[in-house]
Each structure stands twice: as structure tokens, then as C-alpha cells.
């Protein structure tokens, strides 16, 4: 590492490219084997603050620490933080274009990130290409995930890897593993996901279309920027739902509304008749391993959909009979209106904790984040929102599953892996639920 080195005068800059094209750059995180690297394509006329955003996101960092660019052992370029702190002797990065520091194949630029952990990256110019129409900075290739933020630099990262490899981790190693971001795998590199993050940062959608409650929630988080990137990754206003997606999303609810029709007499214990349960279980695709699927108390998916419809205000129980509410009758048979109604009712919850968890559930689904990380990701975000004060037990994935049962059920996202709701329908409903009512109404 060279963060404590003696630096010299600012570097001499070349003239900006007269006919700027694109460049292919290799970004390599130094000091780690096997190498963690990315190959990116950017415009020669991009300025260094934009290159910082692209490189940071392409590597997988969260841009929550200071950074600097430097050429060899010259003084680093100044950032806005330097100016705020009164350091104005040097060249501000905002005045420098990529073509002025990376002129010929083989030229190198150093990128330092997080001066505490001390991550040092070498950026090498590999190729100069003609500009293409509407060039969008994007990630071409790469290998391995970058270390988690604040893991302690190279020594801490090594400790973390040893903890992952331990067959019987000790208490300290278990603490390290629990601290890791949900789903973090040091060998994983997902080029599509990295491109989505880069695009979300470089081409952000205006947030005017998003429901104010969600924006307020994001603004109160300790990881506001991460949640804003996640929101941008949902592409919330770019893909209006199709008729097929809306029909797919509400199909389970339509089936139950049809089954109830003008009313169903419940058992003395308040359960649906076995014939109705069996018919619903078969239509919903409830797997046989759950049981005979003819008793509601033993057929959890049917319970979940009935409970969710009740909390949505579409079903009611009165004098031992389950029936549709007035709005349930009105919306039954109209997939578009049923879709709109459910989207605007989400997230479901009794209190702020439930609703915060529900919003995060919607955000996680709408952004297309892998389901395997859902419980841990939402639990982590809830703690960063202040729901686990120091000294109290942390929010668990199990709690997340419990308090988001209705919202998750509405998205067709449950533990039963039912196939009745397509991924496209579930994604469309989650994205629609993020929008203001007037915006969603206009889009459909």
C-alpha cells in the first residue's frame, strides 16, 4: 500500500482527445490473489468523478468512503471533500477527462478507495475504440467479488476467507460470518448485476414517480445510497406492466374470489370446507408433500392467500360465513383493476415495523435481487433503519418472514414454491407498488 507515501507535484495532463471515442479499461484490485478485476468500456471524454462512479460500482463497492485518483507518484487529484477542507493546491478531478490521463495503450491510473482499509486499484488502458452511438459505460468482464466494505483491508479480508473455510469456526469467526453481507460469495461475479448498478447510477430515473412513504423510508436509512441504487435497479417507471403480467400477478386472488363467490359457510372452528380447500390447492398447484390438501388448517398456502385477501379488504367473515366485500365483488373478474388495487394496498402491515419490512420486501423483489438473500437482506436493512438498538437482539430473517407474510404472499413469494404466479407477474406487481397511484394509473 502507498497511502502514506510522500507525494510530489500534480501530474502533467495531455490535451483532451480532439475526436473522443471509447476506451476499454482493466481495473485490478491490488494485493489479493486470485486477482479481483473488471474490464469496463467508457467514453474518452468522461471526467474523473464519473470514472470514480463507474469503477466503484463495477467493482462492487458502495461508495461510502473517500477516494482519489493519482498518476504514479504524483499528487492525487483533488476531490470536492479536499476543497471543503481547504486543500486547493492541485488539480481538481472534475476538470480532468479520461483521455488526459490515459492516452495510449498501457497507460496506468491509480484509484485509491477507503483510506482506512486502504484499497488500491490499478486502471490500465487496454484499447481505444471508435465511439458508438449513445455510449453507455458498462462492464464487459471480470472475476470474483470485491471484499465487503469495512472488513479491515487485506488482513481483515484474509481473516474472513479463513472463517469461511473453517469446518468448525470459533466464536470470532462466526461473528465475522454473521457480519458478512447476505449472499456474499468471494468467487461470484455477475456481470449483468454490475451493469444494472452502473446504469442505475449513471442514468438515474427521477424519483417524482415513487410513493413518498418509500422515499421517506430510504432517506432515514444509514445506507441511503445503497437503497437508492436498489430503487434505481427496479427500473420502476421504464416497463409498464403488460395485460398478461397483470393477469398472472392476480390469478391466485381471482381464484379464491371465484371460489367464495356469493359466500361459503365455514366450519365451527372457522375453516373452509374440505371440498373448497382441495379445489383451491389443486388449482394453486400446492405440492402433495404438504399433505392431503383438503383441510385448511393443514394447507398453509390456502391459509396464506385467504388471510392476505382478508387483509387487503377483499374478503370478510360474518356470522360464520366467508364472503366477498363490496370492493371484492366489484374487482372480481377485472384483472387490471384488481392489480391496481392490490399494488396500492401494498405493503401490508399492522405497524411501522411491519410496513418498513414490507417496503423492503417490495424493493428486494422489484430489483430482482436473488431470493436466497431475501430474509437476511431485509433484516440487515431494518437494523440500519434503527429497529435493533444497541443492546437489543438483532432482527432475524425468521422475523422478516413472519411480518412480511402478507406482502410476500401478495407477490406470489412464499416458502411453498407455487408456480401459479410467474416471475414476470410477481416482478410487475412489486414494481407497480413502488409508484404513486396517479403514475401507475396512467401507465396501465
FIBA-827063 format. One record per residue (C-alpha): x negated, y negated, z; residue in one letter. Coordinates in steps of 0.25 Angstrom, whole numbers, plus 5000, padded with zeros to 4 digits. Each point is the difference from the previous one (the first is absolute). Example, Ala and Ser with C-alpha at 12.3 -4.5 7.8 and 13.67 -1.06 7.14 Angstrom:
REM FIBA-827063
495150185031a/499449864998s/
***
This chain:
REM FIBA-827063
500050005000x/499549864997x/501049915008x/499049955009x/499049964989x/499349874997x/500749944988x/499549904990x/500549904990x/501350024993x/499950084987x/499849934986x/501350024993x/500150034985x/501049924991x/501450065000x/500350094988x/500449924988x/500950114995x/500350085012x/500450144999x/500150115010x/499050075008x/499950145006x/499450005014x/499550115009x/500349985015x/499250085010x/500050005015x/498650025005x/499550095010x/501050114999x/499850144993x/500750054992x/500249864994x/501349935001x/500149924987x/501049934991x/500049964985x/500849884997x/500349914988x/500249855002x/499949884991x/498749934999x/500749865003x/500550065014x/499549915011x/499350075012x/501249995010x/500850084990x/498950104999x/500050015015x/501550035000x/499850114989x/498850065006x/500650005014x/501350074995x/499350094991x/499150065011x/501250015009x/499649895010x/501149925007x/499449864998x/500149985015x/498549955002x/499049904994x/499350034987x/498949934992x/499350024986x/498549994998x/499050024989x/498850075005x/499449935012x/500649864996x/500949935010x/501450064999x/501149924993x/500849915010x/501550055003x/501149915005x/499750045014x/498649954999x/500649864995x/500950005012x/498950035009x/499249884994x/499050084992x/500049934986x/498550024996x/500150104989x/500950044988x/501550035003x/500550134995x/501249944994x/499149924990x/499350134994x/500550094989x/499650144999x/499349974987x/499149905007x/499450115009x/500250134992x/499549964987x/499350134994x/500250155001x/499350045013x/500149875007x/500450015015x/500849925010x/500150045015x/501350005007x/500050005016x/501350035007x/500250005015x/498849945007x/500250085012x/500150144994x/499049954989x/500650064987x/499049974988x/500550024986x/499249994987x/500749964988x/499350034987x/500449964986x/500250124991x/500649954988x/500549874993x/501350024991x/500949914992x/501149945007x/501350074998x/501449935000x/500549985014x/498850065007x/500450055014x/498950035010x/500150155002x/499250125006x/499550104990x/499450105008x/499450035013x/499750105011x/500350025015x/500849915010x/499349885006x/499850025015x/501149955010x/500049855004x/499349975013x/499450155001x/498649945004x/499350004988x/499150114994x/499750065014x/501550005004x/500450064987x/499150115002x/500650035013x/501350004994x/499650104990x/499450095010x/501349995008x/500850054988x/499150124998x/500050045015x/500750135002x/500349965015x/499949855000x/499749945014x/500849895006x/499249894994x/500150074986x/501550025002x/500149855003x/499349974987x/500950094992x/501349945006x/499449864997x/499950034985x/501049944990x/501150104997x/499650094989x/498649954999x/499150114992x/498649964998x/500050084987x/501349944994x/500049904989x/501349964993x/499749914988x/501549974998x/500249965014x/498849915000x/500549934987x/501349985006x/499349935012x/499249914991x/501249974991x/500849965012x/498949915005x/499749934986x/501449994995x/500949995012x/501549994999x/500649885006x/500750045014x/501249914998x/500850124996x/499750085012x/500950015012x/499649905011x/500050105011x/498950084994x/499249884997x/500149955014x/499650145005x/498850004991x/499649865005x/500050055014x/499050124998x/498650005003x/499750064987x/500949904992x/499150014987x/500150155000x/501550005001x/500149894989x/499150094991x/500950125003x/501249914997x/499449954986x/499750154997x/501550035000x/500149924988x/501449965006x/500549914989x/499450064988x/500850124998x/501549995001x/500750135004x/500650084988x/501450055000x/499450145002x/499149965012x/501249945007x/500950124998x/498850095005x/499849925012x/501450005005x/500450144996x/499950075014x/500949895005x/501050014989x/500150155002x/500349985015x/501049894997x/500750094990x/500050125010x/500749915010x/501049944990x/501349975008x/499550065013x/499450125006x/500550065014x/498850025009x/499850115010x/500349985015x/498549985001x/500049904989x/499450084989x/500350014985x/500850134996x/499050114995x/500650004986x/499749864998x/498650015006x/499750124991x/500549934988x/499149885003x/498850085004x/500150074987x/500249874992x/498949935007x/499050114998x/499850035015x/498950125000x/500550135006x/498950015010x/500749905008x/501250105003x/501350044994x/500349854998x/501550025004x/499949935014x/499749855000x/499350015014x/499050104993x/499949934987x/499249875003x/500049944986x/501550004999x/500049945014x/499049894996x/500849964988x/501349995007x/499349925011x/499449914991x/501349974992x/500649975013x/499049905004x/500149944986x/501449975003x/500650104989x/500550115009x/500849995013x/500550105011x/501449975006x/500950105008x/499250124996x/500049974985x/498849954991x/500449914989x/499549894991x/500049865004x/500749894991x/498649974994x/499750154999x/501350024992x/499749874992x/498650044996x/500250154998x/499950034985x/499249884997x/498550035001x/499649864996x/500749935011x/499750115010x/498549994997x/500149855002x/500850015013x/499050115006x/498849924996x/500549875007x/500350085013x/498650055001x/499350025009x/500950065010x/499749995015x/500549965013x/499049905005x/498749934995x/499150125002x/500950084991x/500149904990x/498649974999x/499750154998x/501150004990x/499449894992x/498650065000x/500750134996x/500649934988x/498649934997x/499350135000x/500950074991x/500249884990x/498549994999x/499850154996x/499150035011x/499850155002x/501150065009x/498950075008x/499649875007x/501449955003x/500150035015x/498649965004x/500049874990x/501349955006x/499650035014x/498749924998x/500749884994x/501050005012x/498849995010x/499449894992x/501449935001x/499850005015x/500950125003x/498950075008x/499549905010x/498650035007x/500250115011x/501350064993x/500150134992x/499749984985x/501250014991x/500050144994x/500350064987x/501150085007x/500749875005x/499949954986x/500750124994x/501149985011x/500349864999x/500049994984x/500850134998x/501249924995x/499149914991x/499250124995x/501350084997x/500649894992x/498750004991x/500150164999x/498750005008x/500250115011x/499350135005x/500950094992x/499449974987x/501350004993x/499949974985x/501349944998x/499449865000x/499049984989x/498749925004x/500449904990x/501449985007x/499349995013x/499049904996x/501049914993x/500950005012x/498849965009x/499549894991x/501449954999x/500249995015x/498849905000x/500749904991x/501049895004x/501450034997x/500249904989x/498750044993x/500450155001x/501449974995x/499449924988x/499050124997x/501150114999x/
***
